[in-house]
Amino acid sequence: MAHFPVNHPARPIYRVLSGLIGLYILAFGVWGVVLTAGEPLFGRESNWALGLRTNLAFSLASLIFGAFLLIGASRRTNLGHYMNLTAGIVFLVTSILMMSVLQTEANFLNFSMSTVIVSMIFGLVLLGTGLYDKIGTPEHAEQERMLRAHPVSEAHRR
């Protein structure tokens, strides 16, 4: 079973970090939609928004993911924990898949290498924030702390 720290002291910093990433992605999506409005959904023109190449489909997806991340960062429940883990994996998988088709016609999101790198960085940061922003009751947090301090009890050694 995976071990996720509960009530980590730096949790507010991780929430702010994921919120800033969500805000950047949302701003990128809005700017990209403004730039690519009226063009084909999966166009391959040279449209750049906030330093990343985009098309209308990628801009619309960024709007959705940016809002998704802002909602997760604003919640004080474990919803943000699961949303960050999911978004981190989605960003990493998408960046690897799009890097594999970068110079082909299959590059339907119009990625460039800079977009791949930024997506990988965002995916890693979101995965990291998702690992450390889980919350629980104070009793659960104390049990986790004791488990880390004393992982093997006498009863388990026999």
PyMOL commands that set and color helices and strands:
alter all, ss='L'
color gray80, all
select helices_A, chain A and resi 11-36+56-74+79-100+113-132+138-149+154-157
alter helices_A, ss='H'
color red, helices_A
select strands_A, chain A and resi 47-49+52-54
alter strands_A, ss='S'
color yellow, strands_A
deselect
rebuild
show_as cartoon
